[in-house]
Amino acid sequence: MHANAKLEREVALIGNLSRTALVERWIKAHGTPPPKGIKRPLLELSAAWQLQARRLGGLSASTRKSLLNRLGVRGNKVSAKEDGDEGSSPRAPSRQEANAIRSMPVAGTRLMREWNGRMHIVDVTNDGFLFDGKHYRSLSAIARRITGARWSGPRFFGL
């Protein structure tokens, strides 16, 4: 049987696993029990991702490094595999990491928000944000400048 076909078959069979088996796979992959109330489809997706990552190698080192840099995480904490432990599987980003990655706009994006009858435009750059000709490291600082109050920048701009 072709390796990809075998992997596809194994991924398809994950749907037949009991919830207990899915929880065990989650614990093995993430090192902690799943959050309370987690739905079965997310447990299945996690198990499928881990299986495929183990077989196909997961995210490349450069992709993991790029994602972690975007989160402000420094150091070599991505996976034990990088330290030479070939038996470990790559870890998926934590929920916080994944949320931060999803909410981060890519360079070249233009964010617009109307506030008190005035349109405010922010350009996303590789090293931060450009607003009114001035460079900022965070959206929260821009939201604070616009409103005069402490706002979550991503929330203010609808991210």
Backbone bond lengths (Angstrom), bond angles and torsions (degrees), N, CA, C in turn:
res aa  C-N    CA-C-N  psi(-1)  N-CA   C-N-CA  omega(-1)  CA-C   N-CA-C  phi
1 M - - - 1.451 - - 1.526 108.80 -
2 H 1.303 117.51 138.56 1.455 123.39 179.30 1.527 109.53 -63.03
3 A 1.343 117.03 142.11 1.466 121.10 -175.22 1.527 111.87 -58.88
4 N 1.342 117.58 -42.50 1.468 119.67 -179.76 1.526 111.41 -66.02
5 A 1.323 116.86 -38.75 1.464 120.36 178.85 1.524 110.33 -64.92
6 K 1.330 116.62 -39.14 1.462 120.59 178.54 1.526 110.13 -64.69
7 L 1.324 116.82 -43.73 1.459 121.04 178.69 1.527 110.36 -62.65
8 E 1.321 117.42 -44.56 1.464 120.94 178.46 1.530 111.02 -59.39
9 R 1.318 116.32 -40.11 1.457 120.56 179.16 1.528 110.50 -64.86
10 E 1.329 116.17 -43.19 1.469 120.03 179.47 1.527 111.40 -64.30
11 V 1.333 116.68 -40.05 1.463 120.50 178.17 1.525 109.52 -63.85
12 A 1.333 117.28 -42.22 1.460 121.21 179.38 1.533 111.28 -62.79
13 L 1.329 117.16 -33.57 1.468 120.78 -179.00 1.524 113.29 -74.09
14 I 1.325 117.53 -13.13 1.466 120.43 178.83 1.520 110.15 -59.45
15 G 1.323 117.12 -33.19 1.461 121.31 178.16 1.516 113.59 -62.10
16 N 1.337 117.53 -19.62 1.465 121.43 179.30 1.521 113.24 -88.44
17 L 1.335 117.56 -7.84 1.463 120.48 -178.41 1.525 110.76 -71.28
18 S 1.322 115.25 150.88 1.466 119.55 175.85 1.528 109.07 -73.17
19 R 1.322 115.96 161.49 1.463 119.98 178.14 1.531 110.06 -60.13
20 T 1.325 116.75 -38.63 1.467 121.04 179.05 1.528 110.65 -59.50
21 A 1.333 116.62 -44.07 1.469 120.30 179.07 1.521 110.76 -65.17
22 L 1.328 116.79 -38.11 1.467 120.04 178.22 1.530 111.00 -65.90
23 V 1.337 116.34 -40.43 1.469 120.47 177.98 1.527 109.77 -64.17
24 E 1.332 117.76 -41.23 1.465 120.95 177.54 1.527 110.70 -60.59
25 R 1.319 117.01 -41.97 1.469 120.32 177.52 1.528 110.83 -63.92
26 W 1.330 116.81 -39.42 1.462 120.68 178.45 1.526 109.85 -60.78
27 I 1.329 115.90 -47.98 1.467 120.42 -178.42 1.526 110.26 -61.47
28 K 1.323 117.30 -42.77 1.464 121.21 179.02 1.524 110.79 -62.63
29 A 1.322 117.36 -40.17 1.467 121.55 -177.17 1.525 113.04 -77.16
30 H 1.339 117.02 -40.88 1.458 120.58 -171.74 1.522 114.02 -105.94
31 G 1.327 117.01 -10.96 1.457 120.23 177.92 1.516 114.44 75.47
32 T 1.299 117.39 11.82 1.456 121.87 -179.69 1.528 108.79 -154.64
33 P 1.320 117.53 153.31 1.472 118.24 177.67 1.530 110.21 -63.91
34 P 1.317 117.30 154.64 1.467 119.60 178.26 1.525 110.35 -66.47
35 P 1.323 117.24 156.54 1.470 119.88 177.91 1.526 111.21 -59.74
36 K 1.324 116.34 150.02 1.471 120.41 177.89 1.517 109.08 -60.42
37 G 1.314 115.22 140.06 1.454 120.37 176.17 1.515 115.13 81.10
38 I 1.327 117.36 6.17 1.463 119.65 -179.22 1.525 109.19 -64.65
39 K 1.295 116.10 138.49 1.459 121.16 -177.13 1.529 110.52 -85.16
40 R 1.289 115.36 152.05 1.463 122.93 -178.87 1.537 113.22 -54.24
41 P 1.345 119.13 -43.20 1.472 118.43 -179.11 1.530 113.37 -57.84
42 L 1.329 117.84 -35.34 1.465 119.75 178.16 1.529 110.80 -70.30
43 L 1.327 117.12 -37.82 1.469 119.97 175.80 1.529 109.96 -61.84
44 E 1.340 116.41 -40.89 1.466 120.21 178.90 1.523 111.22 -65.70
45 L 1.337 116.88 -43.17 1.472 119.98 178.50 1.526 111.47 -61.41
46 S 1.317 116.35 -42.19 1.460 120.39 178.84 1.524 110.60 -62.00
47 A 1.329 116.58 -46.20 1.468 120.17 -179.79 1.524 110.82 -62.95
48 A 1.330 116.73 -40.84 1.472 120.38 179.40 1.522 110.70 -65.64
49 W 1.339 116.94 -42.99 1.468 119.97 -179.90 1.526 110.16 -62.52
50 Q 1.334 116.46 -45.35 1.459 120.43 -178.86 1.529 111.15 -62.60
51 L 1.318 117.22 -42.06 1.464 121.08 178.69 1.529 110.21 -61.16
52 Q 1.331 116.26 -48.16 1.461 119.86 -179.74 1.533 111.60 -66.05
53 A 1.325 116.93 -39.70 1.464 120.25 179.78 1.524 110.72 -63.80
54 R 1.331 116.19 -39.30 1.461 120.23 179.51 1.525 110.59 -64.59
55 R 1.328 116.62 -41.01 1.463 120.79 -177.82 1.525 113.17 -80.07
56 L 1.331 116.13 -39.27 1.464 119.79 -172.73 1.523 113.28 -103.18
57 G 1.320 116.71 -6.30 1.459 119.64 175.27 1.510 115.89 103.41
58 G 1.315 119.19 -5.63 1.461 120.41 177.62 1.513 112.21 65.70
59 L 1.303 115.85 -154.39 1.455 121.15 179.21 1.521 109.48 -73.15
60 S 1.326 115.63 144.11 1.461 119.18 177.38 1.525 108.93 -67.86
61 A 1.314 116.18 159.11 1.461 120.77 -179.81 1.527 110.87 -59.56
62 S 1.325 116.99 -38.61 1.467 119.50 -179.25 1.530 110.99 -67.74
63 T 1.333 117.57 -36.52 1.462 120.36 177.97 1.518 110.53 -67.69
64 R 1.338 117.78 -44.50 1.469 120.73 177.65 1.521 110.26 -60.27
65 K 1.324 116.42 -44.21 1.465 120.44 -179.25 1.523 110.36 -62.86
66 S 1.324 116.82 -43.20 1.457 121.13 179.88 1.523 111.35 -62.68
67 L 1.337 116.44 -45.52 1.465 120.04 179.85 1.520 111.25 -63.89
68 L 1.318 116.90 -42.32 1.460 120.03 -179.65 1.524 111.28 -69.22
69 N 1.342 117.24 -35.75 1.465 119.48 176.00 1.519 110.80 -62.69
70 R 1.341 116.42 -38.87 1.461 119.82 178.12 1.519 111.07 -63.25
71 L 1.328 116.60 -27.66 1.462 121.40 178.95 1.523 112.20 -85.85
72 G 1.320 116.64 -9.66 1.450 120.22 -177.05 1.512 113.05 83.05
73 V 1.322 118.21 14.28 1.459 122.13 179.20 1.517 107.98 -86.27
74 R 1.310 116.84 127.74 1.458 120.95 -179.85 1.514 109.29 -115.60
75 G 1.309 116.56 158.36 1.457 121.18 177.82 1.507 110.91 97.04
76 N 1.319 115.86 175.10 1.460 121.92 -175.49 1.527 109.36 -101.68
77 K 1.315 116.22 76.77 1.458 121.06 -178.68 1.515 111.33 -117.80
78 V 1.310 117.52 22.96 1.458 121.02 -172.91 1.513 111.29 -75.76
79 S 1.325 118.22 -56.13 1.460 119.79 177.76 1.511 109.66 -159.87
80 A 1.316 115.47 155.99 1.457 120.25 178.83 1.517 110.47 -66.36
81 K 1.329 118.33 -23.61 1.457 122.16 -179.05 1.529 110.70 -57.42
82 E 1.332 116.51 -36.90 1.451 119.94 179.75 1.524 111.99 -66.75
83 D 1.330 116.46 -24.05 1.450 120.18 178.98 1.518 111.99 -85.96
84 G 1.315 117.29 8.12 1.453 120.54 176.67 1.509 114.71 100.09
85 D 1.318 119.05 -1.32 1.453 121.83 178.98 1.517 109.10 -85.34
86 E 1.312 117.43 93.98 1.460 121.59 -175.75 1.512 113.02 -70.04
87 G 1.324 118.65 -14.91 1.451 120.50 -177.34 1.517 113.55 -81.91
88 S 1.325 117.51 -12.48 1.456 118.99 -176.94 1.523 110.27 -88.51
89 S 1.314 114.87 154.74 1.459 118.77 177.35 1.515 108.23 -100.42
90 P 1.327 117.12 152.85 1.461 118.87 178.53 1.516 109.72 -64.95
91 R 1.325 116.26 146.01 1.453 117.53 -178.31 1.522 109.37 -94.75
92 A 1.307 114.05 145.42 1.458 120.08 175.46 1.520 107.86 -76.11
93 P 1.329 117.68 155.44 1.466 118.78 176.75 1.526 109.89 -62.07
94 S 1.341 116.20 147.90 1.456 120.38 176.45 1.524 109.12 -66.98
95 R 1.309 116.06 168.59 1.468 119.86 179.67 1.523 110.20 -58.97
96 Q 1.351 117.07 -43.45 1.462 120.52 179.29 1.522 110.73 -62.15
97 E 1.342 116.77 -44.79 1.455 120.45 178.86 1.523 111.03 -61.26
98 A 1.316 116.52 -45.13 1.463 120.35 -178.78 1.518 111.44 -63.73
99 N 1.338 117.47 -42.11 1.459 120.27 178.36 1.518 111.20 -63.55
100 A 1.337 116.85 -41.87 1.456 120.14 179.22 1.525 111.02 -65.47
101 I 1.329 117.35 -39.65 1.460 120.77 179.13 1.525 109.88 -63.80
102 R 1.336 116.59 -46.22 1.464 120.24 -179.16 1.515 111.53 -62.76
103 S 1.342 118.00 -36.21 1.456 120.45 -174.06 1.519 112.80 -83.58
104 M 1.318 119.20 -9.99 1.449 121.45 -177.91 1.526 110.58 -83.06
105 P 1.326 117.42 118.43 1.457 119.03 176.72 1.528 110.21 -73.94
106 V 1.312 116.46 150.53 1.455 120.78 -179.42 1.520 110.13 -83.87
107 A 1.332 115.87 156.27 1.463 121.06 178.95 1.517 109.15 -55.77
108 G 1.324 115.23 138.67 1.454 120.99 -178.21 1.518 112.97 99.44
109 T 1.321 117.07 -12.01 1.456 121.12 178.88 1.521 109.32 -75.31
110 R 1.302 115.92 143.79 1.468 121.39 176.50 1.524 107.58 -114.48
111 L 1.327 115.95 122.57 1.461 122.44 178.58 1.522 108.57 -101.56
112 M 1.318 116.24 135.74 1.460 120.51 -179.76 1.522 109.39 -130.01
113 R 1.325 115.46 138.33 1.466 120.60 179.05 1.518 108.36 -148.26
114 E 1.316 115.38 129.47 1.459 119.51 175.11 1.514 108.44 -89.88
115 W 1.319 115.62 132.36 1.459 120.60 179.77 1.528 108.20 -141.71
116 N 1.317 116.38 123.20 1.463 122.60 -179.74 1.527 112.34 52.63
117 G 1.324 116.03 43.59 1.460 121.32 175.52 1.511 115.30 79.19
118 R 1.321 118.54 5.03 1.469 121.99 -179.80 1.525 109.44 -122.30
119 M 1.335 115.74 136.11 1.463 120.73 178.16 1.531 108.83 -85.43
120 H 1.335 115.30 128.87 1.464 121.82 178.32 1.522 107.48 -112.31
121 I 1.331 116.14 129.88 1.467 121.47 -176.37 1.526 109.05 -120.83
122 V 1.341 115.29 130.53 1.468 122.34 179.74 1.524 107.77 -122.91
123 D 1.317 116.79 130.44 1.465 121.89 174.86 1.515 108.59 -101.19
124 V 1.331 116.17 131.53 1.461 121.90 178.82 1.528 108.04 -86.64
125 T 1.325 116.07 128.67 1.466 121.67 178.31 1.528 109.01 -115.08
126 N 1.323 116.21 174.66 1.470 120.17 178.81 1.518 112.52 -64.29
127 D 1.325 117.30 -27.44 1.469 119.78 -176.17 1.526 113.29 -118.36
128 G 1.336 117.23 22.73 1.452 119.33 176.87 1.510 112.10 146.92
129 F 1.348 114.89 -135.89 1.454 120.97 -173.64 1.518 109.67 -139.53
130 L 1.329 116.48 146.38 1.451 122.84 178.87 1.522 107.95 -115.13
131 F 1.345 115.85 121.81 1.454 121.40 -179.83 1.518 109.16 -139.19
132 D 1.317 116.84 126.33 1.473 122.74 -178.58 1.526 111.89 50.36
133 G 1.336 116.83 41.13 1.460 121.74 176.50 1.521 115.15 76.16
134 K 1.321 116.88 5.89 1.468 120.59 -178.59 1.523 109.46 -119.79
135 H 1.334 116.74 142.95 1.459 122.55 -179.17 1.526 110.07 -87.95
136 Y 1.340 115.35 135.23 1.465 121.99 177.47 1.522 108.81 -126.84
137 R 1.322 116.69 147.84 1.468 120.79 177.82 1.518 112.11 -86.93
138 S 1.334 118.09 -19.85 1.470 119.13 -177.53 1.524 111.01 -139.55
139 L 1.317 114.56 152.29 1.462 120.68 174.90 1.524 110.69 -69.91
140 S 1.311 116.63 -29.29 1.466 119.86 -179.61 1.519 111.31 -64.05
141 A 1.329 117.51 -37.27 1.464 120.64 177.34 1.526 110.55 -64.27
142 I 1.320 116.56 -37.68 1.475 120.67 178.30 1.529 109.74 -68.35
143 A 1.329 116.75 -44.94 1.464 120.27 178.94 1.525 110.37 -60.44
144 R 1.317 116.94 -38.21 1.471 121.56 178.85 1.525 110.06 -65.19
145 R 1.345 116.54 -41.08 1.469 120.70 179.72 1.533 110.38 -65.45
146 I 1.323 116.70 -39.88 1.462 120.69 -178.15 1.524 111.15 -69.77
147 T 1.327 116.95 -46.11 1.468 121.00 -171.42 1.519 114.57 -95.87
148 G 1.338 116.20 -23.22 1.458 119.23 -174.43 1.519 112.63 79.98
149 A 1.338 116.80 4.90 1.469 121.44 -179.68 1.522 109.23 -129.33
150 R 1.311 115.64 163.12 1.466 119.88 179.17 1.523 109.34 -79.75
151 W 1.333 115.55 113.03 1.453 122.84 177.73 1.514 108.43 -121.93
152 S 1.305 116.37 153.92 1.460 120.50 166.16 1.528 105.37 -73.63
153 G 1.316 116.88 120.41 1.462 120.56 -179.63 1.520 113.03 -58.04
154 P 1.348 118.07 -50.73 1.462 118.62 178.58 1.532 112.27 -58.32
155 R 1.312 117.98 -38.63 1.464 120.31 178.75 1.537 110.22 -68.49
156 F 1.316 117.57 -42.49 1.458 121.51 179.95 1.533 111.05 -58.46
157 F 1.328 116.48 -39.88 1.458 120.88 -178.64 1.533 113.10 -91.94
158 G 1.332 116.52 6.24 1.459 120.52 173.95 1.516 115.33 76.59
159 L 1.321 117.11 27.81 1.479 119.90 179.62 1.521 111.22 -92.23
